[in-house]
Each structure stands twice: as C-alpha cells, then as structure tokens.
C-alpha cells in the first residue's frame, strides 16, 4: 500500500477522534485494517467513560479486532491512529503481532518514539513492526489542540 492509500483510513480514525471529543475524551481515534485494506474495527479513547487507565484508542481497536477475528494474533494487519502511541500501546501492538503502525500527530510529551522508546524494533523482543509517522499531522494535532484549548477555557 502507498502512503496516500492510508489517507482514507486516517479519515476514519479522525471520525473516531471526533466521537471521543463529543464524549469529552481526549480525541484520539484508531482503525485496524487487514492486508487487503478491509476495516476490521474502529475505536476511540474511553478512559473517562469507562474509568479505565488502559482505555486508549489503540488498545480498544486491538481488543475489538481480536474479538471480531477470534484471534489475538493480528499478523498482517495495520493499525492507523491519530496520535503517536504511548509505551503501553506500543507494547500491546507487539503482543498483538501487528505488521505496521501508521500514526498522525507526534506526541513529544507521551509518544513512545518521541521519548526515545523504539520498542517496536527491539531485537530482544519476539516481534517487530514497521512505522510511518506524521500522516495528516496537522489535521490530527488540530483536533487535540482544540480539545485542550476548550478544556483550559472551561477551567478558568
């Protein structure tokens, strides 16, 4: 798949991020697709709603996908997410055996890669996957900026 082919899937992930925004969750959305481009599952953050510290969009889409496919091994699948994943989510992707990660906005304060954790490529672990970062960075970071700006405004 070419990088431009992921634009459609990022649009779906952004729609999920918008759902999170409407639910007063940090607006992050994710989509998991198989090797032929079929959407297996979509999800968004639900930490606040579920009182779940693990309620990140990536974790949720991996859980939904594994349940849908009746297999926790997601070999050959690509995860598309609007924000650079944290260390926890990267670990979950390793456990799920995804093939590729495509993310939108970089997260210098919480993103695993931005913080120097290249666990997706660690030779000590039993699985590696490829990464493409910065796809639709502006669109993905804009919704996050709006959300936090609104939150700061309501806390004054």
C-alpha positions, -999 to 999 in steps of 0.1 A, spaced: 0 0 0 12 35 -8 12 62 19 -16 81 1 -38 49 5 -38 55 42 -55 89 39 -89 72 38 -82 52 69 -68 82 87 -101 100 79 -120 71 96 -96 74 126 -103 111 127 -141 104 127 -135 82 158 -114 110 174 -144 133 169 -166 108 187 -142 109 216 -142 147 216 -180 147 218 -178 123 248 -153 146 265 -125 121 260 -91 131 246 -98 129 209 -78 100 196 -92 75 171 -79 43 157 -87 18 129 -73 -16 122 -72 -29 87 -61 -62 72 -37 -68 44 -63 -62 17 -74 -29 32 -106 -42 49 -115 -23 81 -117 -48 109 -125 -24 137 -126 12 147 -124 27 182 -116 58 202 -104 68 237 -127 59 265 -107 64 297 -131 88 313 -163 70 304 -150 36 315 -128 48 343 -101 28 326 -64 39 325 -59 15 296 -88 29 276 -66 42 248 -79 40 212 -52 16 202 -59 -8 230 -97 -6 222 -92 -13 185 -69 -42 192 -95 -57 216 -123 -53 191 -103 -67 163 -92 -97 182 -127 -104 193 -141 -99 157 -114 -123 142 -115 -146 172 -77 -144 173 -54 -122 193 -27 -126 167 -32 -98 142 -3 -107 119 -6 -88 85 -27 -60 100 -21 -23 101 -31 0 129 -39 36 119 -42 61 148 -44 98 150 -18 103 177 17 87 183 12 58 207 25 57 242 47 29 255 17 9 268 1 9 234 33 0 216 37 -30 239 1 -41 231 9 -38 194 39 -61 199 17 -86 218 -9 -84 190 18 -90 163 6 -62 141 26 -57 109 25 -19 106 16 13 125 6 45 108 1 75 130 -8 111 126 3 137 152 36 133 170 33 134 208 66 149 223 53 145 259 39 110 258 47 93 225 70 63 228 90 72 197 93 109 206 105 98 241 132 75 225 115 42 231 119 22 199 104 -10 213 88 -18 180 123 -26 167 139 -41 198 159 -73 189 153 -86 224 116 -89 218 99 -116 198 81 -93 173 89 -62 153 67 -39 131 72 -10 108 61 26 115 50 55 94 46 87 114 32 122 107 5 113 82 -21 141 83 -2 155 112 -18 190 110 -54 176 109 -47 152 138 -30 177 160 -57 203 153 -85 184 170 -62 178 200 -53 214 203 -90 225 201 -99 200 228 -73 211 252 -79 248 245 -116 243 252 -107 225 284 -84 252 296 -110 278 288 -137 260 309 -113 256 339 -108 293 343 
